[in-house]
């Protein structure tokens, strides 16, 4: 996969983005919890902003943010910028050291 989308409303410290980045898949994430700490906008992935956690249904603003971020990511497809981002993802040392 070229991208992985993680539109979590709440994510204390997900591992999905770490596994994806290790193998060269660029994450598109909601700006929440551990996703903010591990995915740096434009360097190792894309952030959609924080989603509304106070509603039972999907907030239309969240859908708009998701769509906008996917369009931005799609615009980088097959460009030197995306290749650099993929390399940045794989080069990270996310060990406990």
FIZAVO-151629 format. One line per field, with one value per atom (N, C-alpha, C, CB): chain; residue number from 1; residue in three letters; x, y, z. Coordinates in nm, 2 decimals, padded with zeros to 4 digits, always signed. Glycine has a CB too. Example, Ala and Ser with C-alpha at 12.3 -4.5 7.8 and 13.67 -1.06 7.14 Angstrom:
BEGIN
ch: c(A, A, A, A, A, A, A, A)
i: c(1, 1, 1, 1, 2, 2, 2, 2)
aa: c(ala, ala, ala, ala, ser, ser, ser, ser)
X: c(+01.32, +01.23, +01.32, +01.13, +01.28, +01.37, +01.29, +01.41)
Y: c(-00.57, -00.45, -00.33, -00.45, -00.22, -00.11, +00.00, -00.06)
Z: c(+00.78, +00.78, +00.78, +00.90, +00.71, +00.71, +00.79, +00.57)
***
This chain:
BEGIN
ch: c(A, A, A, A, A, A, A, A, A, A, A, A, A, A, A, A, A, A, A, A, A, A, A, A, A, A, A, A, A, A, A, A, A, A, A, A, A, A, A, A, A, A, A, A, A, A, A, A, A, A, A, A, A, A, A, A, A, A, A, A, A, A, A, A, A, A, A, A, A, A, A, A, A, A, A, A, A, A, A, A, A, A, A, A, A, A, A, A, A, A, A, A, A, A, A, A, A, A, A, A, A, A, A, A, A, A, A, A, A, A, A, A, A, A, A, A, A, A, A, A, A, A, A, A, A, A, A, A, A, A, A, A, A, A, A, A, A, A, A, A, A, A, A, A, A, A, A, A, A, A, A, A, A, A, A, A, A, A, A, A, A, A, A, A, A, A, A, A, A, A, A, A, A, A, A, A, A, A, A, A, A, A, A, A, A, A, A, A, A, A, A, A, A, A, A, A, A, A, A, A, A, A, A, A, A, A, A, A, A, A, A, A, A, A, A, A, A, A, A, A, A, A, A, A, A, A, A, A, A, A, A, A, A, A, A, A, A, A, A, A, A, A, A, A, A, A, A, A, A, A, A, A, A, A, A, A, A, A, A, A, A, A, A, A, A, A, A, A, A, A, A, A, A, A, A, A, A, A, A, A, A, A, A, A, A, A, A, A, A, A, A, A, A, A, A, A, A, A, A, A, A, A, A, A, A, A, A, A, A, A, A, A, A, A, A, A, A, A, A, A, A, A, A, A, A, A, A, A, A, A, A, A, A, A, A, A, A, A, A, A, A, A, A, A, A, A, A, A, A, A, A, A, A, A, A, A, A, A, A, A, A, A, A, A, A, A, A, A, A, A, A, A, A, A, A, A, A, A, A, A, A, A, A, A, A, A, A, A)
i: c(1, 1, 1, 1, 2, 2, 2, 2, 3, 3, 3, 3, 4, 4, 4, 4, 5, 5, 5, 5, 6, 6, 6, 6, 7, 7, 7, 7, 8, 8, 8, 8, 9, 9, 9, 9, 10, 10, 10, 10, 11, 11, 11, 11, 12, 12, 12, 12, 13, 13, 13, 13, 14, 14, 14, 14, 15, 15, 15, 15, 16, 16, 16, 16, 17, 17, 17, 17, 18, 18, 18, 18, 19, 19, 19, 19, 20, 20, 20, 20, 21, 21, 21, 21, 22, 22, 22, 22, 23, 23, 23, 23, 24, 24, 24, 24, 25, 25, 25, 25, 26, 26, 26, 26, 27, 27, 27, 27, 28, 28, 28, 28, 29, 29, 29, 29, 30, 30, 30, 30, 31, 31, 31, 31, 32, 32, 32, 32, 33, 33, 33, 33, 34, 34, 34, 34, 35, 35, 35, 35, 36, 36, 36, 36, 37, 37, 37, 37, 38, 38, 38, 38, 39, 39, 39, 39, 40, 40, 40, 40, 41, 41, 41, 41, 42, 42, 42, 42, 43, 43, 43, 43, 44, 44, 44, 44, 45, 45, 45, 45, 46, 46, 46, 46, 47, 47, 47, 47, 48, 48, 48, 48, 49, 49, 49, 49, 50, 50, 50, 50, 51, 51, 51, 51, 52, 52, 52, 52, 53, 53, 53, 53, 54, 54, 54, 54, 55, 55, 55, 55, 56, 56, 56, 56, 57, 57, 57, 57, 58, 58, 58, 58, 59, 59, 59, 59, 60, 60, 60, 60, 61, 61, 61, 61, 62, 62, 62, 62, 63, 63, 63, 63, 64, 64, 64, 64, 65, 65, 65, 65, 66, 66, 66, 66, 67, 67, 67, 67, 68, 68, 68, 68, 69, 69, 69, 69, 70, 70, 70, 70, 71, 71, 71, 71, 72, 72, 72, 72, 73, 73, 73, 73, 74, 74, 74, 74, 75, 75, 75, 75, 76, 76, 76, 76, 77, 77, 77, 77, 78, 78, 78, 78, 79, 79, 79, 79, 80, 80, 80, 80, 81, 81, 81, 81, 82, 82, 82, 82, 83, 83, 83, 83, 84, 84, 84, 84, 85, 85, 85, 85, 86, 86, 86, 86, 87, 87, 87, 87, 88, 88, 88, 88, 89, 89, 89, 89, 90, 90, 90, 90, 91, 91, 91, 91, 92, 92, 92, 92, 93, 93, 93, 93, 94, 94, 94, 94, 95, 95, 95, 95, 96, 96, 96, 96, 97, 97, 97, 97)
aa: c(unk, unk, unk, unk, unk, unk, unk, unk, unk, unk, unk, unk, unk, unk, unk, unk, unk, unk, unk, unk, unk, unk, unk, unk, unk, unk, unk, unk, unk, unk, unk, unk, unk, unk, unk, unk, unk, unk, unk, unk, unk, unk, unk, unk, unk, unk, unk, unk, unk, unk, unk, unk, unk, unk, unk, unk, unk, unk, unk, unk, unk, unk, unk, unk, unk, unk, unk, unk, unk, unk, unk, unk, unk, unk, unk, unk, unk, unk, unk, unk, unk, unk, unk, unk, unk, unk, unk, unk, unk, unk, unk, unk, unk, unk, unk, unk, unk, unk, unk, unk, unk, unk, unk, unk, unk, unk, unk, unk, unk, unk, unk, unk, unk, unk, unk, unk, unk, unk, unk, unk, unk, unk, unk, unk, unk, unk, unk, unk, unk, unk, unk, unk, unk, unk, unk, unk, unk, unk, unk, unk, unk, unk, unk, unk, unk, unk, unk, unk, unk, unk, unk, unk, unk, unk, unk, unk, unk, unk, unk, unk, unk, unk, unk, unk, unk, unk, unk, unk, unk, unk, unk, unk, unk, unk, unk, unk, unk, unk, unk, unk, unk, unk, unk, unk, unk, unk, unk, unk, unk, unk, unk, unk, unk, unk, unk, unk, unk, unk, unk, unk, unk, unk, unk, unk, unk, unk, unk, unk, unk, unk, unk, unk, unk, unk, unk, unk, unk, unk, unk, unk, unk, unk, unk, unk, unk, unk, unk, unk, unk, unk, unk, unk, unk, unk, unk, unk, unk, unk, unk, unk, unk, unk, unk, unk, unk, unk, unk, unk, unk, unk, unk, unk, unk, unk, unk, unk, unk, unk, unk, unk, unk, unk, unk, unk, unk, unk, unk, unk, unk, unk, unk, unk, unk, unk, unk, unk, unk, unk, unk, unk, unk, unk, unk, unk, unk, unk, unk, unk, unk, unk, unk, unk, unk, unk, unk, unk, unk, unk, unk, unk, unk, unk, unk, unk, unk, unk, unk, unk, unk, unk, unk, unk, unk, unk, unk, unk, unk, unk, unk, unk, unk, unk, unk, unk, unk, unk, unk, unk, unk, unk, unk, unk, unk, unk, unk, unk, unk, unk, unk, unk, unk, unk, unk, unk, unk, unk, unk, unk, unk, unk, unk, unk, unk, unk, unk, unk, unk, unk, unk, unk, unk, unk, unk, unk, unk, unk, unk, unk, unk, unk, unk, unk, unk, unk, unk, unk, unk, unk, unk, unk, unk, unk, unk, unk, unk, unk, unk, unk)
X: c(+00.08, +00.00, +00.09, -00.10, +00.04, +00.11, +00.08, +00.08, -00.05, -00.09, -00.18, -00.18, -00.18, -00.28, -00.35, -00.20, -00.48, -00.56, -00.61, -00.68, -00.58, -00.62, -00.70, -00.49, -00.83, -00.92, -00.98, -01.03, -00.89, -00.94, -00.98, -00.83, -01.09, -01.13, -01.05, -01.28, -01.00, -00.92, -00.82, -01.01, -00.69, -00.59, -00.47, -00.54, -00.47, -00.37, -00.23, -00.39, -00.20, -00.07, -00.09, +00.04, -00.14, -00.16, -00.02, -00.24, -00.03, +00.09, +00.08, +00.11, -00.04, -00.07, +00.02, -00.21, +00.03, +00.11, +00.26, +00.09, +00.30, +00.45, +00.48, +00.48, +00.39, +00.42, +00.42, +00.31, +00.32, +00.31, +00.44, +00.19, +00.48, +00.60, +00.73, +00.62, +00.74, +00.86, +00.87, +00.85, +00.76, +00.77, +00.74, +00.67, +00.74, +00.73, +00.59, +00.79, +00.49, +00.35, +00.33, +00.25, +00.29, +00.28, +00.14, +00.29, +00.14, +00.01, -00.06, +00.04, -00.19, -00.28, -00.36, -00.37, -00.34, -00.40, -00.48, -00.29, -00.57, -00.63, -00.53, -00.76, -00.54, -00.44, -00.49, -00.43, -00.46, -00.50, -00.40, -00.64, -00.38, -00.30, -00.16, -00.37, -00.12, +00.01, +00.03, +00.03, -00.08, -00.06, +00.01, -00.20, -00.02, +00.04, +00.19, -00.02, +00.22, +00.36, +00.45, +00.37, +00.39, +00.47, +00.46, +00.43, +00.36, +00.34, +00.36, +00.20, +00.47, +00.50, +00.45, +00.65, +00.36, +00.30, +00.40, +00.21, +00.39, +00.48, +00.61, +00.49, +00.65, +00.78, +00.77, +00.85, +00.67, +00.65, +00.50, +00.69, +00.42, +00.28, +00.20, +00.23, +00.07, -00.03, -00.12, -00.11, -00.16, -00.25, -00.38, -00.19, -00.49, -00.62, -00.68, -00.72, -00.62, -00.67, -00.75, -00.77, -00.79, -00.86, -01.00, -00.85, -01.06, -01.20, -01.29, -01.22, -01.41, -01.51, -01.54, -01.64, -01.51, -01.53, -01.66, -01.41, -01.73, -01.85, -01.98, -01.85, -01.97, -02.10, -02.11, -02.10, -02.23, -02.26, -02.25, -02.39, -02.27, -02.27, -02.14, -02.39, -02.12, -02.00, -02.03, -01.97, -01.94, -01.95, -01.91, -01.85, -01.99, -01.96, -01.82, -02.07, -01.79, -01.65, -01.54, -01.64, -01.56, -01.46, -01.45, -01.49, -01.56, -01.56, -01.48, -01.70, -01.51, -01.44, -01.29, -01.49, -01.25, -01.10, -01.04, -01.08, -01.11, -01.06, -01.04, -01.15, -01.14, -01.14, -01.03, -01.27, -01.01, -00.91, -00.77, -00.92, -00.75, -00.62, -00.59, -00.61, -00.68, -00.66, -00.63, -00.79, -00.69, -00.66, -00.52, -00.76, -00.47, -00.34, -00.24, -00.32, -00.27, -00.18, -00.17, -00.23, -00.29, -00.30, -00.22, -00.44, -00.21, -00.14, +00.01, -00.16, +00.06, +00.20, +00.24, +00.24, +00.14, +00.16, +00.26, +00.03, +00.36, +00.46, +00.55, +00.40, +00.57, +00.66, +00.78, +00.58, +00.89, +01.00, +00.97, +01.11, +00.87, +00.83, +00.78, +00.73, +00.70, +00.65, +00.76, +00.54, +00.85, +00.96, +01.05, +01.05, +01.07, +01.14, +01.07, +01.17, +00.94, +00.85, +00.86, +00.71, +00.85, +00.86, +01.00, +00.85, +01.10, +01.24, +01.25, +01.35, +01.19, +01.19, +01.11, +01.12, +01.00, +00.93, +01.02, +00.80, +01.08, +01.16, +01.29, +01.19, +01.34, +01.47, +01.45, +01.53, +01.33, +01.31, +01.35, +01.16, +01.41, +01.45, +01.34, +01.60, +01.25, +01.14, +01.16, +01.01, +01.29, +01.32, +01.31, +01.46, +01.33, +01.33, +01.46, +01.29, +01.56, +01.69, +01.70, +01.79)
Y: c(-00.12, +00.00, +00.12, +00.00, +00.23, +00.36, +00.44, +00.43, +00.43, +00.51, +00.42, +00.63, +00.46, +00.39, +00.51, +00.30, +00.49, +00.60, +00.55, +00.63, +00.64, +00.61, +00.73, +00.58, +00.73, +00.84, +00.82, +00.86, +00.79, +00.77, +00.89, +00.70, +00.88, +00.99, +01.00, +00.98, +00.88, +00.86, +00.75, +00.84, +00.78, +00.68, +00.70, +00.68, +00.64, +00.67, +00.65, +00.58, +00.54, +00.51, +00.40, +00.49, +00.42, +00.32, +00.26, +00.36, +00.14, +00.08, +00.07, -00.06, +00.08, +00.07, +00.16, +00.10, +00.29, +00.39, +00.35, +00.53, +00.30, +00.26, +00.14, +00.22, +00.04, -00.07, -00.02, -00.18, +00.06, +00.11, +00.19, +00.21, +00.28, +00.36, +00.28, +00.47, +00.18, +00.09, +00.03, -00.02, +00.00, -00.07, +00.02, -00.19, +00.15, +00.25, +00.29, +00.19, +00.27, +00.31, +00.44, +00.20, +00.54, +00.68, +00.69, +00.79, +00.72, +00.73, +00.86, +00.71, +00.86, +00.97, +00.96, +00.98, +01.04, +01.02, +01.14, +00.99, +01.11, +01.21, +01.27, +01.16, +01.39, +01.45, +01.43, +01.61, +01.31, +01.27, +01.18, +01.21, +01.19, +01.09, +01.07, +00.97, +00.94, +00.90, +00.92, +00.76, +00.94, +00.96, +01.10, +00.96, +01.20, +01.33, +01.32, +01.43, +01.23, +01.22, +01.15, +01.15, +01.06, +00.97, +01.01, +00.83, +01.08, +01.12, +01.27, +01.08, +01.31, +01.46, +01.50, +01.48, +01.60, +01.65, +01.69, +01.77, +01.63, +01.66, +01.60, +01.81, +01.53, +01.47, +01.32, +01.52, +01.27, +01.12, +01.09, +01.07, +01.18, +01.15, +01.28, +01.06, +01.26, +01.37, +01.36, +01.36, +01.48, +01.49, +01.56, +01.56, +01.50, +01.56, +01.66, +01.44, +01.68, +01.76, +01.67, +01.87, +01.73, +01.65, +01.64, +01.72, +01.52, +01.50, +01.52, +01.35, +01.55, +01.58, +01.45, +01.63, +01.45, +01.33, +01.34, +01.30, +01.45, +01.47, +01.44, +01.61, +01.36, +01.33, +01.18, +01.41, +01.14, +01.00, +00.96, +00.96, +01.06, +01.04, +01.11, +01.10, +01.09, +01.15, +01.29, +01.07, +01.38, +01.52, +01.56, +01.60, +01.63, +01.67, +01.74, +01.75, +01.81, +01.88, +01.78, +01.98, +01.67, +01.56, +01.50, +01.45, +01.48, +01.42, +01.52, +01.40, +01.65, +01.74, +01.75, +01.88, +01.74, +01.73, +01.61, +01.74, +01.50, +01.37, +01.38, +01.25, +01.43, +01.44, +01.53, +01.49, +01.65, +01.74, +01.68, +01.87, +01.61, +01.55, +01.44, +01.50, +01.36, +01.26, +01.32, +01.17, +01.43, +01.50, +01.55, +01.62, +01.61, +01.66, +01.54, +01.73, +01.43, +01.31, +01.26, +01.20, +01.26, +01.21, +01.30, +01.20, +01.43, +01.52, +01.49, +01.66, +01.42, +01.39, +01.26, +01.39, +01.19, +01.05, +01.06, +00.99, +00.97, +00.95, +01.08, +00.91, +01.15, +01.27, +01.25, +01.40, +01.33, +01.32, +01.34, +01.42, +01.43, +01.46, +01.34, +01.57, +01.26, +01.14, +01.03, +01.08, +01.02, +00.93, +00.97, +00.93, +01.10, +01.14, +01.11, +01.29, +01.13, +01.10, +00.95, +01.15, +00.87, +00.72, +00.69, +00.65, +00.75, +00.73, +00.78, +00.79, +00.89, +00.94, +00.85, +01.08, +00.79, +00.70, +00.58, +00.65, +00.52, +00.40, +00.42, +00.33, +00.55, +00.58, +00.61, +00.70, +00.63, +00.66, +00.55, +00.69, +00.59, +00.50, +00.52, +00.52, +00.43, +00.44, +00.34, +00.42, +00.30, +00.20, +00.27, +00.14, +00.19, +00.24, +00.31, +00.13, +00.29, +00.34, +00.49, +00.30)
Z: c(+00.00, +00.00, +00.00, +00.12, -00.06, -00.06, +00.06, -00.19, +00.10, +00.21, +00.30, +00.17, +00.43, +00.53, +00.60, +00.63, +00.60, +00.67, +00.81, +00.58, +00.90, +01.04, +01.10, +01.13, +01.07, +01.11, +01.25, +01.01, +01.35, +01.48, +01.55, +01.57, +01.63, +01.71, +01.84, +01.75, +01.88, +02.00, +01.98, +02.13, +02.00, +01.98, +02.07, +01.83, +02.19, +02.29, +02.23, +02.41, +02.17, +02.11, +02.02, +02.22, +01.90, +01.80, +01.75, +01.69, +01.70, +01.64, +01.49, +01.70, +01.44, +01.30, +01.22, +01.26, +01.26, +01.19, +01.20, +01.24, +01.31, +01.32, +01.23, +01.47, +01.22, +01.13, +00.99, +01.15, +00.96, +00.82, +00.78, +00.80, +00.87, +00.83, +00.82, +00.94, +00.90, +00.90, +00.76, +01.01, +00.70, +00.57, +00.45, +00.57, +00.47, +00.36, +00.32, +00.25, +00.41, +00.38, +00.45, +00.41, +00.39, +00.45, +00.52, +00.34, +00.64, +00.72, +00.69, +00.86, +00.69, +00.69, +00.81, +00.55, +00.91, +01.05, +01.10, +01.14, +01.19, +01.27, +01.37, +01.34, +01.40, +01.49, +01.64, +01.47, +01.69, +01.82, +01.88, +01.82, +02.01, +02.09, +02.03, +02.10, +02.03, +01.99, +01.84, +02.02, +01.76, +01.62, +01.59, +01.55, +01.68, +01.67, +01.70, +01.76, +01.79, +01.84, +01.73, +01.97, +01.65, +01.57, +01.42, +01.58, +01.38, +01.24, +01.23, +01.18, +01.16, +01.14, +01.01, +01.16, +01.01, +00.89, +00.78, +00.92, +00.66, +00.55, +00.56, +00.54, +00.67, +00.69, +00.69, +00.81, +00.77, +00.77, +00.75, +00.91, +00.71, +00.68, +00.68, +00.79, +00.69, +00.68, +00.80, +00.55, +00.86, +00.97, +00.92, +01.09, +00.96, +00.92, +01.02, +00.91, +01.13, +01.24, +01.33, +01.18, +01.45, +01.55, +01.51, +01.69, +01.53, +01.50, +01.63, +01.46, +01.60, +01.71, +01.78, +01.65, +01.91, +02.00, +02.07, +02.09, +02.06, +02.14, +02.06, +02.19, +01.96, +01.89, +01.86, +01.75, +01.85, +01.82, +01.67, +01.88, +01.59, +01.44, +01.39, +01.38, +01.26, +01.20, +01.17, +01.06, +01.22, +01.20, +01.06, +01.30, +00.98, +00.85, +00.83, +00.79, +00.93, +00.93, +00.93, +01.05, +01.00, +01.00, +00.86, +01.10, +00.79, +00.66, +00.56, +00.61, +00.58, +00.49, +00.52, +00.52, +00.64, +00.68, +00.62, +00.83, +00.63, +00.58, +00.43, +00.61, +00.36, +00.21, +00.17, +00.16, +00.23, +00.20, +00.21, +00.28, +00.32, +00.35, +00.25, +00.49, +00.21, +00.11, -00.02, +00.10, -00.06, -00.18, -00.18, -00.21, -00.07, -00.05, -00.07, +00.08, +00.00, -00.01, -00.16, +00.08, -00.22, -00.36, -00.45, -00.41, -00.42, -00.51, -00.50, -00.47, -00.40, -00.38, -00.44, -00.24, -00.49, -00.54, -00.66, -00.58, -00.65, -00.75, -00.78, -00.88, -00.67, -00.68, -00.59, -00.63, -00.61, -00.53, -00.38, -00.58, -00.36, -00.22, -00.15, -00.22, -00.22, -00.16, -00.14, -00.24, -00.23, -00.22, -00.09, -00.34, -00.07, +00.04, +00.17, +00.03, +00.17, +00.29, +00.32, +00.26, +00.22, +00.24, +00.31, +00.11, +00.25, +00.31, +00.46, +00.23, +00.48, +00.62, +00.71, +00.62, +00.67, +00.75, +00.78, +00.67, +00.68, +00.71, +00.78, +00.57, +00.78, +00.85, +01.00, +00.78, +01.04, +01.18, +01.28, +01.21, +01.39, +01.49, +01.60, +01.55, +01.61, +01.71, +01.82, +01.64, +01.84, +01.95, +02.08, +01.92, +02.19, +02.33, +02.36, +02.42, +02.28, +02.31, +02.32, +02.21)
***
